[in-house]
Amino acid sequence: MKGLKKTILLLSVLIIMIFLSVSTAFAAESSGTEFSAGFNLSPGENKAVSLFIRNDDVAAHTYSLTAEKSSNSYELYFSANGAAIKKVTVPAGTSSQIDLNISLKGNASANEDKLAVKAVRDDGKENVISLSIVINKDYAISIKGMLAKIDVISGKSAEFTFSVTNNGYKDLKNIKIKPELPYKWFAIQGTESTVHLKPGETGTFTIKVDVPSSQVAGNFEAKFTAVSDEISSSQISIPVTVKTSSNIGLWILGILVLIAGFTLVQFKRNGRR
């Protein structure tokens, strides 16, 4: 009888130990990823949403990141420390922060949307969270360049003209153009540097950009964003081709040589007659 009691006691202890072992392993697997619950997004707005990946395993793991299953169309990518990423390696027992950079593409078909964010670990385990997105149409702004590209001579200035539209339901105040230019380029805002726009209204902005004389010839990009007190637009990029005065001088010299050669040929022909 005593032997039977000892056997039952040992089996009970063994069952408890197995249960605790399974629970710990399950906890380690299920605590892989933690994300934010949701956010608001306005049309034309670029937003960075912080996400956190927690690795409670005893070894480092690499997680592949994807986002899908939404009603609206979005332009999005993941980043860490300012660099775009598709995967992130998280050391054992630590967490890593990444950012989901997102903006609405086109018009919203759903004002309340869901976005499935998935982090798949290198051993196949995955975590999925459904982020809720509320489209805020009170404030929306868009920017468009009047010219598809710009040509400019180094040491001279180029003029950029933009149309900015209030696509939202409320007024936008103190709208201005925020430039992002190549090194040493300098922007001068026009007299209409700040504008107020009512819903549906469009304003015109002009920016003068000075290109330094030290700038070598080549193809560059000038980037611009419309910014108000309430919201920022998506950034647009305008190609800029820079030519140097020496290149133009060579072109003129070449044309003069061609003219001189043509004149000489004509003179010889006329002389023979």
FENQUIKA-V286701 format. One record per backbone hydrogen bond with DSSP energy under -0.5 kcal/mol. CO is the residue of the C=O (numbers start at 1). NH is the residue of the N-H. E is the energy in kcal/mol with one decimal. If there is no record, write none. Layout:
CO:NH:E
CO:NH:E
This chain:
1:5:-2.1
2:6:-2.2
3:7:-2.2
4:8:-2.4
5:9:-2.4
6:10:-2.6
7:11:-2.3
8:12:-2.3
9:13:-2.4
10:14:-2.4
11:15:-2.5
12:16:-2.2
13:17:-2.3
14:18:-2.3
15:19:-2.3
16:20:-2.4
17:21:-2.1
18:22:-2.3
19:23:-2.3
20:24:-2.1
21:25:-1.9
22:26:-2.4
23:27:-2.4
24:28:-2.2
25:29:-1.9
26:30:-2.7
27:31:-1.3
29:32:-0.8
32:54:-0.8
34:52:-1.6
37:132:-1.8
39:134:-2.0
41:136:-2.2
42:45:-2.2
43:141:-0.9
45:47:-0.6
47:49:-0.5
47:102:-3.0
48:50:-0.5
49:100:-3.0
51:98:-2.5
52:34:-2.1
52:54:-0.5
53:96:-2.3
54:56:-0.6
55:93:-1.4
55:94:-0.7
57:93:-0.7
61:90:-3.1
62:122:-1.1
63:88:-2.0
64:120:-2.5
66:118:-2.7
68:116:-2.9
73:105:-3.1
74:76:-0.6
75:103:-1.6
77:101:-3.0
78:85:-2.8
79:99:-2.8
80:83:-1.7
83:80:-2.4
85:78:-0.7
86:65:-2.7
88:63:-3.1
88:90:-0.5
89:91:-0.5
90:61:-2.0
91:94:-1.4
94:55:-3.0
96:53:-2.7
98:51:-3.3
99:79:-2.0
99:101:-0.8
100:49:-2.5
100:102:-0.6
101:77:-1.8
102:47:-2.8
103:75:-2.7
104:106:-0.6
111:113:-0.5
111:135:-3.4
113:133:-3.0
115:117:-0.7
115:131:-3.1
116:68:-2.5
116:118:-0.5
117:129:-2.2
118:66:-2.1
118:120:-0.5
119:121:-0.6
119:127:-1.8
120:64:-2.8
121:124:-2.3
125:121:-4.0
127:119:-2.4
129:117:-2.7
129:131:-0.8
131:115:-2.3
132:39:-2.2
133:113:-3.3
133:135:-0.6
134:41:-2.5
134:136:-0.6
135:137:-0.8
136:43:-0.6
137:169:-1.2
138:170:-2.2
140:167:-1.4
140:168:-1.1
142:165:-2.1
144:163:-2.7
148:239:-0.7
150:241:-2.9
152:243:-2.5
153:156:-2.2
156:211:-2.7
158:160:-0.5
158:209:-3.2
160:207:-3.0
161:146:-2.9
162:205:-2.7
163:144:-2.0
164:203:-3.0
165:142:-1.9
165:167:-0.9
166:200:-2.7
172:197:-2.3
173:229:-2.4
175:195:-1.6
176:178:-0.5
176:227:-3.0
177:179:-0.7
178:225:-1.8
180:223:-2.5
182:185:-2.0
186:210:-3.4
188:208:-2.6
190:193:-0.8
195:175:-3.2
197:172:-2.7
198:201:-2.4
201:166:-2.6
203:164:-2.9
205:162:-3.0
206:190:-1.4
207:160:-3.1
207:209:-0.5
208:188:-2.9
208:210:-0.5
209:158:-2.5
209:211:-0.5
210:186:-2.0
210:212:-0.5
211:155:-1.3
212:215:-1.6
218:242:-3.0
220:240:-3.0
222:238:-2.8
223:180:-3.0
224:236:-2.5
225:178:-3.6
225:227:-0.5
226:233:-2.7
227:176:-2.4
231:228:-2.9
236:224:-2.4
238:222:-2.3
239:150:-2.2
240:220:-3.2
240:242:-0.6
241:152:-2.4
242:218:-1.9
243:154:-2.6
244:248:-1.6
245:249:-2.4
246:250:-2.2
247:251:-2.1
248:252:-2.5
249:253:-2.7
250:254:-2.7
251:255:-2.3
252:256:-2.5
253:257:-2.3
254:258:-2.1
255:259:-2.4
256:260:-2.7
257:261:-2.7
258:262:-2.5
259:263:-2.6
260:264:-2.4
261:265:-2.2
262:266:-2.3
263:267:-2.4
264:268:-2.2
265:269:-2.2
266:270:-2.6
267:271:-2.2
268:272:-1.9
269:273:-1.3
